[in-house]
Amino acid sequence: MESPVAGTVVSVAGDVGDVIAIGSMLVEIEVEGDASEPVPAPTVETVEDRIELETPDAGDADDAIVAAPEPAPAPEVMPTPAPADISHAKVLATPAVRQRARELGIDLAQIKPAEDGRIRHGDLDQFLSYNSAFTGAARTRSDEEKKVIGMRRRIAENMAASKRNIPHFSYVEEVDVTALEEMRAQLNTGRGEKPKLTILPLLITAICKTLPDFPMINARYDDEAGVVTQHGSVHMGMATQTDAGLMVPVIRNAQAQNPWQLAREIVRLADAARTGKAKSEELSGGTLTVTSLGPLGGVATTPVINRPEVAIIGPNRIIERPMYVTGTDGVERIEKRKLMNISISCDHRVVDGWDAASFIQQLKKLIETPVLLLAD
């Protein structure tokens, strides 16, 4: 823009990049002569008249203000079509296959049928077997029917008859076996490769010493004759798991054997039952049964009575737990103790609840004072 006068620029109305309103002062110029005479600012019309709207000649480039070019129109954006929803495509499958897929939480649209476009159970099985390697799901197995025959059938019939005909009641008591386990460890010291005592023969010894005061526990009940026979000798049955099912070999006259003799007989009879070499007389005639899951154990069990016996005893797993103990000095302290629950199920037609509880309480005292087990 050409200055209307000749002079020296004294001040500028703004900084670089500032926008100055049309008609306002741009610069202050000091002219020769009367510097106090104000120079009138150009009017809006004068400024607008000086804007070159047409393309100037090359020689007039210094005198022209070039208008900014108009922005090019934005290209028209065409909407992208949404992808087809294949999950709603028609899936060919029978109602049974659809029902199974719903139960398994499988979307049939994810399965590629093996033939003719129809999804079958085999396609579901293949889908499951492929995906189980990545999801951690258990591999599917086909159904298998087995006929219940032989020993398995006799066990089933006897258990059903026992639950159907015998009014069971169960009682559970916690027993401190710390001292018993310490004594067992001492008895096993120095035996080398010889068989060592487990806790079971010691428990059978304790049971046999308790039974004389509770003859109703060591008994058999004849349902048809309505006769209860209380036995003087203890023929102790041992519930034993075998490949053929549950068997109960019997230790004859258990009350007359010491823990070491009982231990040998337990091993012999259990091995005979598992190998199928047990004689018929070794699998019958029991008067009381002990059932133990050994290390598998359990907190408490309610075992089923081995009919026609009237009671069954179930020692459970030994656990270590802090417990309040009163020492010989009369001071109560917390100690780590080994504890075990002992369960008993009885035939309520023959054994009263008070008698069953009293039997277990007396057994508990004997187990917690194990030195008495070795006394005559």
C-alpha positions in Angstrom: 0.0 0.0 0.0 1.4 3.4 -1.0 1.7 6.1 1.7 -0.2 9.3 0.9 2.8 11.4 2.2 6.6 11.2 2.3 8.1 10.9 5.8 9.5 8.7 8.4 7.6 5.9 10.2 7.5 6.7 13.9 5.3 3.8 15.2 3.3 0.8 13.9 -0.2 0.0 15.3 0.4 -3.7 15.7 2.9 -6.6 15.7 3.6 -9.1 13.0 0.5 -11.3 12.5 -2.0 -8.9 14.2 -5.3 -8.2 12.4 -6.0 -4.5 12.1 -9.6 -3.3 11.6 -10.4 -1.6 8.4 -10.3 2.2 8.8 -8.1 2.2 11.8 -4.6 3.7 12.0 -1.9 1.5 10.6 1.3 3.6 11.1 2.3 7.0 12.4 4.5 8.9 10.0 6.5 12.0 10.7 6.5 14.3 7.7 8.7 17.3 6.9 7.2 20.7 7.7 4.4 21.0 10.2 4.6 17.7 12.1 1.6 18.6 14.3 -0.8 18.6 11.5 -2.7 15.3 11.6 -3.0 13.2 8.6 -6.5 12.1 8.1 -7.0 8.3 8.0 -8.4 6.9 4.8 -12.0 6.1 4.9 -13.4 2.6 4.4 -14.5 3.6 0.9 -10.9 4.7 0.1 -9.4 1.4 1.3 -11.9 -0.7 -0.4 -11.5 1.2 -3.6 -7.7 0.4 -3.6 -8.2 -3.4 -3.3 -7.5 -4.9 -6.7 -10.2 -7.5 -7.3 -9.0 -8.3 -10.8 -5.8 -9.9 -11.7 -3.1 -7.1 -11.8 -0.6 -6.8 -14.5 2.9 -8.0 -13.8 4.2 -4.4 -13.6 1.6 -3.5 -10.9 2.5 -6.4 -8.6 3.9 -4.0 -5.9 0.7 -1.9 -5.9 -1.8 -4.7 -5.7 -3.2 -6.8 -2.8 -3.9 -10.3 -4.1 -7.0 -11.9 -2.8 -6.6 -15.3 -1.1 -7.8 -18.2 -3.4 -11.0 -19.9 -2.5 -10.5 -23.4 -1.0 -11.2 -26.3 -3.3 -14.4 -28.1 -2.5 -14.0 -31.2 -0.3 -14.4 -34.4 -2.2 -17.7 -36.1 -1.6 -17.4 -39.0 0.8 -19.3 -42.0 -0.3 -20.7 -44.1 2.7 -19.0 -47.5 3.1 -21.6 -50.3 3.0 -21.8 -52.2 6.3 -20.4 -55.8 6.2 -23.0 -58.5 5.9 -24.0 -60.1 9.2 -23.3 -63.7 8.6 -24.5 -64.7 12.0 -28.0 -64.4 10.8 -27.4 -66.4 7.7 -29.6 -69.5 7.5 -28.0 -72.4 9.3 -29.2 -75.9 8.5 -29.4 -78.2 11.6 -31.8 -80.5 13.2 -33.7 -79.4 16.4 -31.6 -81.9 18.4 -28.3 -80.4 17.2 -29.6 -76.8 17.9 -30.6 -77.8 21.4 -27.2 -79.3 22.1 -25.4 -76.3 20.7 -27.5 -74.0 23.0 -26.6 -76.2 26.0 -22.9 -76.0 25.1 -23.0 -72.3 24.4 -21.9 -72.7 20.7 -22.9 -70.4 17.9 -23.8 -72.6 15.0 -22.8 -69.9 12.6 -19.2 -70.5 13.7 -19.3 -74.1 12.5 -18.4 -75.2 9.0 -20.5 -78.3 8.2 -18.6 -81.3 6.8 -21.1 -82.1 4.0 -24.2 -80.9 2.2 -24.3 -77.7 4.3 -26.1 -79.3 7.2 -24.5 -79.2 10.7 -24.6 -82.6 12.5 -23.5 -83.8 15.9 -20.2 -84.9 14.4 -19.5 -81.3 13.4 -20.2 -80.2 17.0 -17.8 -82.8 18.3 -15.1 -81.8 15.9 -15.6 -78.1 16.9 -15.3 -78.9 20.6 -12.2 -81.1 20.2 -10.5 -78.4 18.2 -11.3 -75.6 20.5 -10.7 -77.5 23.7 -6.9 -77.3 23.1 -7.1 -73.5 23.4 -9.9 -73.0 25.9 -8.8 -75.5 28.5 -12.1 -77.3 28.3 -12.3 -81.0 29.0 -12.2 -83.3 26.0 -15.6 -84.8 25.2 -16.2 -88.5 25.5 -18.8 -90.7 24.0 -21.5 -92.3 26.1 -20.9 -95.8 27.3 -23.4 -98.3 28.8 -22.2 -101.0 31.2 -24.3 -103.8 32.5 -24.4 -104.0 36.3 -23.6 -107.7 36.9 -21.7 -109.9 39.3 -20.0 -108.4 42.3 -21.1 -104.9 41.3 -24.7 -105.9 41.2 -24.5 -107.7 44.6 -22.9 -104.6 46.1 -25.7 -102.4 44.7 -28.4 -104.7 45.9 -26.9 -104.9 49.4 -26.4 -101.1 49.7 -30.0 -100.4 48.5 -31.4 -102.9 50.9 -29.4 -101.5 53.8 -30.6 -97.9 53.2 -34.1 -99.1 52.5 -34.5 -101.3 55.6 -32.2 -99.8 58.2 -33.0 -96.5 59.9 -29.5 -95.1 59.9 -28.2 -92.4 62.3 -24.7 -91.1 62.4 -22.5 -89.5 65.1 -19.1 -87.8 64.6 -16.5 -86.9 67.2 -13.2 -85.1 67.0 -10.2 -87.1 68.5 -6.7 -85.8 69.3 -4.4 -88.5 67.9 -1.1 -86.6 68.5 0.0 -89.0 71.2 -1.1 -92.1 69.2 0.9 -90.9 66.2 4.0 -90.3 68.4 3.7 -93.8 69.9 3.3 -95.3 66.4 6.4 -93.5 65.2 8.3 -95.0 68.2 7.1 -98.5 67.5 8.2 -98.2 63.9 11.7 -97.0 64.8 14.5 -99.4 63.8 12.3 -101.7 61.7 14.3 -101.0 58.5 12.6 -102.7 55.5 10.1 -104.6 57.7 6.4 -103.6 57.4 5.5 -100.6 59.6 2.4 -100.0 61.6 -0.3 -97.8 60.1 -2.9 -96.1 62.3 -5.6 -98.6 61.3 -4.4 -101.7 63.4 -4.1 -99.4 66.4 -7.6 -98.1 66.0 -9.0 -101.6 65.6 -7.2 -102.5 68.9 -8.8 -99.5 70.6 -12.3 -100.5 69.2 -11.9 -104.1 70.4 -11.0 -102.9 73.9 -14.0 -100.6 74.0 -16.6 -103.1 72.7 -17.1 -105.2 75.9 -18.9 -102.3 77.6 -21.1 -101.8 74.5 -22.2 -105.3 73.3 -25.1 -103.8 71.2 -22.5 -102.3 68.8 -20.9 -105.7 68.0 -24.1 -107.4 66.8 -26.1 -108.6 63.8 -29.9 -108.2 63.3 -32.1 -110.7 61.5 -34.9 -108.7 60.0 -37.1 -111.7 59.2 -36.8 -113.4 62.5 -36.6 -110.2 64.5 -33.6 -111.4 66.5 -30.5 -109.5 67.5 -27.3 -111.5 68.2 -24.7 -109.8 70.3 -21.3 -111.5 69.6 -18.6 -112.1 72.1 -15.8 -112.3 69.5 -15.1 -109.4 67.2 -15.0 -110.4 63.5 -13.9 -107.1 62.1 -14.8 -106.3 58.5 -12.6 -103.9 56.5 -14.2 -102.1 53.6 -11.7 -102.5 50.8 -11.8 -100.9 47.4 -11.0 -103.2 44.5 -11.2 -103.1 40.7 -14.3 -105.3 41.0 -15.9 -103.0 43.5 -16.2 -102.7 47.3 -15.4 -105.8 49.2 -15.3 -106.4 53.0 -12.8 -109.1 54.0 -13.1 -110.1 57.7 -10.4 -110.3 60.4 -11.5 -113.3 62.6 -11.2 -112.8 66.4 -9.6 -109.4 66.1 -9.9 -108.9 69.8 -7.3 -111.7 70.4 -4.6 -110.1 68.1 -2.0 -107.4 68.9 -1.4 -104.5 66.6 1.4 -106.2 64.8 -0.7 -109.3 64.1 -3.6 -107.1 63.0 -1.3 -105.2 60.6 -0.2 -108.4 58.9 -3.7 -109.7 58.6 -5.0 -106.4 57.2 -2.3 -106.5 54.5 -3.0 -110.2 53.7 -6.7 -109.9 53.4 -6.7 -106.6 51.5 -4.2 -108.1 49.0 -6.4 -111.3 48.6 -9.5 -109.2 48.0 -7.8 -107.0 45.4 -6.3 -109.9 43.5 -9.5 -112.0 43.6 -7.9 -114.7 45.8 -10.0 -114.1 48.9 -12.0 -117.2 50.0 -15.8 -116.9 50.6 -15.4 -117.4 54.3 -13.0 -114.5 54.4 -15.6 -112.2 52.8 -18.5 -113.0 55.2 -19.5 -113.4 58.8 -18.4 -110.0 60.0 -19.9 -108.5 63.2 -18.7 -104.9 62.9 -17.0 -103.0 60.0 -14.4 -100.3 59.8 -14.2 -98.2 56.6 -11.4 -95.8 56.0 -10.4 -93.8 52.9 -6.8 -93.6 54.2 -4.8 -90.6 53.0 -7.7 -89.6 50.7 -9.7 -89.2 53.9 -12.4 -86.6 54.4 -13.5 -84.2 57.1 -16.4 -86.5 58.1 -18.3 -89.4 56.6 -21.7 -91.0 57.2 -21.0 -94.6 56.1 -23.7 -97.1 55.1 -24.1 -100.1 57.4 -23.0 -103.5 56.1 -26.2 -105.4 56.6 -27.0 -107.5 58.7 -24.5 -105.8 61.0 -25.9 -102.9 63.1 -22.9 -100.5 63.1 -20.0 -99.3 61.0 -17.1 -97.0 62.1 -15.3 -94.6 59.8 -12.0 -92.9 60.9 -11.4 -89.8 58.7 -8.3 -87.9 57.6 -5.8 -86.7 60.1 -5.2 -82.9 60.0 -2.9 -80.6 61.9 -4.5 -77.6 63.7 -3.7 -75.2 66.5 -5.5 -76.2 69.7 -5.8 -75.1 73.3 -4.1 -77.6 75.5 -3.8 -77.7 79.3 -0.3 -78.8 80.4 0.7 -80.8 83.4 1.4 -77.5 85.1 -2.2 -76.5 84.7 -1.4 -73.7 82.3 -3.4 -73.5 79.1 -1.4 -72.9 75.9 -1.8 -73.2 72.1 -0.1 -76.2 70.5 -0.1 -77.8 67.1 -2.0 -81.0 67.4 -3.0 -83.9 65.1 -6.8 -84.3 65.0 -9.1 -86.8 63.4 -12.8 -87.1 63.2 -14.3 -90.6 63.9 -17.8 -91.3 62.5 -20.2 -94.1 63.4 -23.4 -95.1 61.7 -25.8 -97.3 63.7 -29.1 -99.2 63.2 -31.5 -97.2 65.3 -33.7 -100.3 65.8 -30.9 -101.8 67.8 -28.6 -99.1 69.0 -29.8 -96.0 70.9 -28.2 -92.6 70.2 -26.9 -92.3 73.8 -25.2 -95.7 73.5 -23.5 -94.8 70.2 -22.3 -91.5 71.6 -21.0 -93.1 74.8 -19.2 -95.7 72.9 -17.3 -93.1 70.8 -16.5 -91.0 73.8 -15.0 -93.9 75.6 -13.1 -94.9 72.4 -11.8 -91.3 72.2 -10.4 -91.4 75.8 -8.6 -94.6 75.0 -7.1 -93.3 71.7 -5.9 -90.1 73.5 -4.2 -92.2 76.1 -2.6 -94.8 73.8 -0.3 -96.4 76.3 -3.4 -98.2 77.5 -3.7 -100.0 74.1 -0.6 -102.1 74.9 -1.8 -103.0 78.4 -3.4 -106.4 79.0 
